[in-house]
Amino acid sequence: MKLSVLDQSPIPAGSTPAQALHNTIDLAKFTEALGYERYWIAEHHATASLASPAPEIMIERVAAETSRIRVGSGAVLLPHYSPMKVVETFRVLHALHPGRIDLGLGRAPGGRRLDAYALQRDRKAELDGEDFGQQLLELLKFMSKTFPESHPFSQIAISPDMPGAPEVWLLGSSGWSADAAAHLSLPYAAAHFINPQTTRAAIDHYRENFKPTEEMPEPKAMIAVSVICADTAEEADFLASSQRLRRLLRDTGESGPIPSPEDATRRLAEVPGPLTTDHSEWPRMILGDVKAVKAQLEEISAALHVDDFMLVTVVHSHQARKHSYELLAKAFE
């Protein structure tokens, strides 16, 4: 089984955003030494608990501090940007680190509706306008230099013009993204940690509708899963309280960093009844000791015929986060 990392650069309570970004660099070097396949950096805007709104900057730093692991975005939120600008940015990264750069693309806003509006250059357009499909096609043609001669963009020489290109992935948690990846012959990453209820249907639809090409003869799927692994199930549950409280506070409009598990446990005890009911086939957050987490990942792998997992671990302690990745690397060694 291939294991990769999706890093949201969480900001622990009592720490700073700067330290969270340095933690990203440290975790990348640590997981590369453990043998992880890829290291993707997420994009979030105006979010008090997460420190990276510009993954392309962190990708360069992480790639420069490592030597083998593939480094990429999980994901660049394309609706905010010009496709040509994204292609040129990632071609610079590819020129500096050939064969190691992934361009993961998504269409989520990465923040509130107001944040998405503030990120728009042209605010005359309606917020509900949806041209992601057109943007995606334009980006792929810029990346592969395949605009027809009749198209004015065929006259544009994208720079830097280097052999090869970043590997483009489509990320998503809906049937739309799975369908788009299948018809455009792209690798697909299902965001199970965002919407676990659609994972099986999305993976099945992607495979059944995939259009093979010479460059991409077979479908290539990955599942992004929220995981917290610790020495004991009790410790994992304790660490997960930070994420549970953060999700609850986010849903009620209260922003802030990732709370300590001590504070989270105390505050969660004051909440009457269960916070959420998970009706998905597999839980949104997989947690426990290494045996339990390994068994759950193997169950998903066997059921969906996917052996490529991207793990996102958000806890208060950076050392506990590293230990979670270490336990799983050794378990699947």
C-alpha positions, 0 to 999 in steps of 0.5 A, spaced: 500 500 500 502 506 498 501 512 503 502 519 502 501 526 506 496 531 505 498 537 510 493 542 512 498 546 516 494 546 522 495 552 527 495 549 535 493 553 540 498 557 544 503 556 537 503 561 531 502 560 524 509 561 522 511 555 527 505 551 523 508 553 517 515 550 519 512 544 522 509 543 515 517 543 513 519 538 518 513 533 517 515 533 510 522 531 511 520 526 517 515 523 512 520 522 506 525 519 511 519 514 513 518 512 505 511 516 504 510 517 496 507 524 496 506 530 500 501 535 498 499 541 501 492 544 502 489 551 500 485 554 505 483 562 506 482 566 512 482 560 516 484 561 523 486 554 524 490 553 518 496 556 516 497 555 508 493 559 503 498 559 498 500 552 497 505 553 491 510 557 496 510 551 501 511 546 495 517 550 493 520 550 500 518 543 501 521 540 495 527 544 496 528 541 503 527 534 501 530 530 495 525 524 493 518 525 495 513 528 490 510 534 492 504 538 490 498 541 492 492 538 495 489 542 492 490 549 488 482 552 488 482 553 481 476 558 481 480 563 484 485 563 479 487 564 471 489 557 468 495 560 465 498 563 471 497 556 475 500 553 469 506 557 469 507 557 477 507 550 477 512 549 470 516 553 474 516 548 480 517 543 475 523 546 472 526 547 479 524 540 481 523 535 475 519 529 476 517 531 483 511 536 482 504 534 482 498 539 481 492 537 485 486 541 483 479 542 486 473 547 485 471 548 493 472 555 495 477 554 501 473 559 506 467 562 507 462 565 501 465 572 503 472 570 502 471 567 495 468 573 493 474 577 496 478 573 492 475 574 485 478 579 481 472 581 477 466 582 482 461 583 477 460 576 476 455 572 480 458 568 486 454 562 484 457 562 477 460 556 475 465 555 470 470 550 473 469 545 467 471 551 462 477 553 467 480 546 467 479 544 460 483 551 459 489 549 464 490 542 461 491 545 454 496 550 456 499 544 460 500 540 454 500 545 449 494 542 445 490 548 443 488 548 436 491 552 431 485 556 430 485 558 438 488 565 439 491 561 445 495 557 441 500 563 440 502 563 447 508 560 449 508 558 456 514 559 460 518 556 462 518 551 457 521 545 459 521 537 458 515 534 461 510 537 466 507 536 473 502 530 474 495 533 474 490 530 479 483 532 480 480 532 487 473 532 489 468 529 494 462 529 489 460 525 483 462 531 478 469 531 480 469 523 479 466 524 472 470 530 470 476 526 472 474 520 468 472 523 461 478 528 462 483 521 463 486 524 469 488 521 476 482 522 481 483 523 489 476 522 492 476 527 498 473 521 503 475 526 509 470 531 506 464 527 504 465 520 506 458 518 504 460 519 496 467 515 496 464 508 494 460 511 488 465 516 486 470 511 485 466 506 482 463 512 477 470 514 475 473 507 474 466 505 470 467 511 465 474 512 465 477 514 458 483 511 456 489 515 453 496 513 450 498 517 456 493 514 461 491 507 459 488 505 466 484 509 471 489 512 477 485 513 484 487 515 491 483 516 497 484 522 502 482 520 509 483 523 516 487 519 520 489 519 527 493 513 530 496 513 537 499 507 541 493 506 544 485 507 542 484 511 548 490 516 546 487 516 539 480 518 541 483 523 546 487 526 541 481 526 536 477 531 541 481 537 538 478 536 531 471 534 534 471 541 538 474 545 532 469 542 527 463 543 532 466 551 533 466 552 526 459 549 524 457 554 530 461 560 527 467 560 532 474 561 529 480 559 532 486 555 532 486 547 534 485 546 541 489 542 546 485 535 547 485 537 555 481 543 553 477 540 548 475 534 552 473 539 557 469 543 553 466 537 549 463 534 556 459 540 556 455 539 549 449 535 550 448 529 546 452 526 540 455 532 536 454 528 529 451 522 526 456 519 521 452 514 516 457 513 511 460 506 510 466 508 513 467 513 518 470 520 516 475 520 521 479 513 522 482 513 529 485 508 534 491 504 535 496 502 529 492 495 529 485 498 528 487 503 523 491 499 519 485 494 519 480 499 517 485 502 511 486 495 509 478 494 509 477 500 504 482 498 500 480 491 499 472 494 498 474 499 493 480 496 490 485 502 491 492 501 494 493 509 494 492 513 501 493 520 502 493 521 510 491 527 513 492 528 521 490 534 524 492 534 532 494 539 537 501 536 538 506 536 532 510 530 535 503 526 536 502 528 529 509 525 527 508 519 531 501 517 527 505 517 521 511 514 523 506 508 526 503 507 520 509 507 516 512 502 520 505 498 520 505 498 512 513 497 511 
